[in-house]
Amino acid sequence: MKNMDGKEIEKIIATNRKARHDYNIIDSYESGVVLKGTEVKSIRNGNVNLKDSYAVIKNSEVFLLNMHVSPYKQANIFNHEPLRDRKLLLNKMEIKKLLGKVQEKGMTLVPLRLYFKKGRIKVELALVKGKKIYDKRRDIARRDFEREKLREWKGRI
């Protein structure tokens, strides 16, 4: 799909809302995903869940673990395994940079969203650090305060 300016629009398939709540996002990367045909068809139908997924680096390759893609209903015996490891397509320099950062204490790779870009399925992969409980509470309090302030402004108009 293209907008009025002729620029490509990204169609979001799934988001990982829990990741934004549980982690501080340090950096993010766009990555392609190696998928089977039935997985692509199932993802096009929106049958994907990123909730508990994360990425690891093995042998200079990045793999996405625990991304649940439901089996495609119209497929027969050639259907895919729902929780299989999926290879992510990053260039060598990005992988080396990520490897150095992931080895630091508390850092991990988490997918934030899955989307279509120019007909291809992409993953926004984020380098994150876990939040403490008091950080989560502070974020919730700040969000509630902003909501109250907005309600107050709407009441005055």
C-alpha positions as CSV (number, residue, x, y, z in Angstrom):
1,M,0.0,0.0,0.0
2,K,1.1,3.5,-0.7
3,N,-0.1,6.8,0.7
4,M,-0.8,10.1,-1.2
5,D,2.9,10.9,-1.4
6,G,3.8,7.6,-3.0
7,K,5.6,6.4,0.1
8,E,5.3,2.8,1.3
9,I,3.0,2.2,4.3
10,E,3.9,-0.3,6.9
11,K,0.9,-2.5,7.9
12,I,1.3,-3.7,11.5
13,I,0.4,-7.3,12.1
14,A,1.2,-7.7,15.8
15,T,2.8,-5.7,18.6
16,N,4.4,-6.7,21.8
17,R,2.8,-4.3,24.3
18,K,4.2,-6.2,27.3
19,A,7.8,-5.5,26.1
20,R,7.3,-1.7,26.3
21,H,5.9,-2.1,29.9
22,D,8.6,-4.5,31.2
23,Y,11.7,-3.1,29.5
24,N,13.6,0.1,28.8
25,I,14.2,0.2,25.0
26,I,17.8,1.2,24.3
27,D,18.0,0.6,20.5
28,S,15.9,-1.0,17.8
29,Y,16.7,-2.8,14.5
30,E,14.6,-3.8,11.5
31,S,15.0,-7.4,10.5
32,G,13.6,-9.8,8.0
33,V,12.4,-13.3,9.0
34,V,12.9,-16.7,7.4
35,L,9.4,-18.2,7.2
36,K,7.7,-21.2,5.6
37,G,4.7,-20.7,3.2
38,T,2.1,-21.8,5.7
39,E,3.5,-19.5,8.3
40,V,3.2,-16.5,5.9
41,K,-0.4,-17.4,5.2
42,S,-1.2,-17.7,8.9
43,I,0.5,-14.4,9.7
44,R,-1.4,-12.7,6.9
45,N,-4.6,-13.9,8.7
46,G,-3.2,-12.3,12.0
47,N,-2.6,-15.6,13.8
48,V,0.6,-14.7,15.5
49,N,1.6,-13.8,19.1
50,L,4.8,-12.0,20.2
51,K,4.0,-12.0,23.9
52,D,6.8,-14.1,25.4
53,S,9.2,-14.1,22.4
54,Y,12.8,-13.1,22.5
55,A,15.9,-13.4,20.3
56,V,19.2,-15.1,20.9
57,I,22.5,-15.1,19.0
58,K,23.9,-18.6,18.1
59,N,26.9,-19.1,15.8
60,S,26.8,-15.6,14.5
61,E,23.1,-15.9,13.5
62,V,20.1,-14.4,15.3
63,F,17.1,-16.6,16.0
64,L,13.6,-15.6,17.3
65,L,12.3,-18.0,19.9
66,N,8.8,-18.5,21.3
67,M,7.0,-16.5,18.6
68,H,3.7,-18.4,18.2
69,V,2.3,-18.7,14.7
70,S,-0.8,-20.7,14.7
71,P,-1.0,-23.6,12.1
72,Y,-2.7,-22.6,8.8
73,K,-6.1,-24.2,8.7
74,Q,-6.2,-25.0,5.0
75,A,-2.8,-26.6,5.0
76,N,-2.4,-30.4,5.1
77,I,0.5,-32.5,6.3
78,F,3.0,-29.8,5.3
79,N,1.9,-27.5,8.1
80,H,4.5,-25.8,10.3
81,E,5.4,-26.2,14.0
82,P,3.8,-23.2,15.9
83,L,6.8,-22.5,18.2
84,R,9.8,-23.3,16.1
85,D,12.9,-21.2,16.1
86,R,12.9,-18.6,13.2
87,K,16.1,-17.1,11.8
88,L,16.3,-13.3,11.6
89,L,18.0,-11.6,8.7
90,L,20.5,-9.0,9.9
91,N,23.8,-8.0,8.3
92,K,27.0,-9.1,9.9
93,M,28.0,-5.8,11.4
94,E,24.6,-5.4,13.1
95,I,25.0,-9.0,14.6
96,K,28.5,-8.2,15.9
97,K,27.3,-5.0,17.5
98,L,24.3,-6.8,19.1
99,L,26.5,-9.6,20.3
100,G,28.8,-7.2,22.2
101,K,25.8,-5.4,23.8
102,V,23.8,-8.6,24.7
103,Q,26.8,-9.9,26.6
104,E,26.4,-6.9,29.0
105,K,24.5,-7.7,32.2
106,G,20.7,-7.3,31.9
107,M,20.6,-6.8,28.2
108,T,18.4,-8.9,25.9
109,L,16.8,-8.8,22.5
110,V,13.0,-8.6,22.3
111,P,10.7,-8.2,19.2
112,L,8.4,-5.1,19.5
113,R,6.3,-5.5,16.4
114,L,5.7,-7.6,13.3
115,Y,4.7,-5.8,10.1
116,F,4.6,-5.8,6.3
117,K,6.9,-3.6,4.4
118,K,7.0,-3.7,0.6
119,G,5.2,-7.1,0.8
120,R,7.7,-8.7,3.1
121,I,7.3,-9.5,6.8
122,K,9.6,-7.6,9.0
123,V,10.3,-7.6,12.8
124,E,11.3,-4.6,14.8
125,L,13.9,-6.1,17.2
126,A,14.9,-4.0,20.3
127,L,17.9,-4.2,22.5
128,V,16.3,-3.8,26.0
129,K,17.2,-3.7,29.7
130,G,14.7,-4.9,32.3
131,K,12.8,-2.3,34.4
132,K,12.6,-2.4,38.1
133,I,9.2,-2.6,39.8
134,Y,9.5,1.0,41.0
135,D,10.2,2.1,37.4
136,K,7.0,0.4,36.2
137,R,5.0,2.1,39.0
138,R,6.5,5.5,38.1
139,D,5.5,5.0,34.4
140,I,1.9,4.0,35.4
141,A,1.6,7.0,37.7
142,R,3.0,9.4,35.0
143,R,0.5,7.9,32.5
144,D,-2.4,8.4,34.9
145,F,-1.4,11.9,35.6
146,E,-1.3,12.8,31.9
147,R,-4.7,11.2,31.4
148,E,-6.2,13.3,34.3
149,K,-4.6,16.5,33.0
150,L,-6.1,15.8,29.6
151,R,-9.6,15.2,31.1
152,E,-9.3,18.4,33.0
153,W,-8.4,20.4,29.9
154,K,-11.3,18.8,28.0
155,G,-13.7,19.8,30.8
156,R,-12.7,23.5,30.6
157,I,-13.4,23.8,26.8
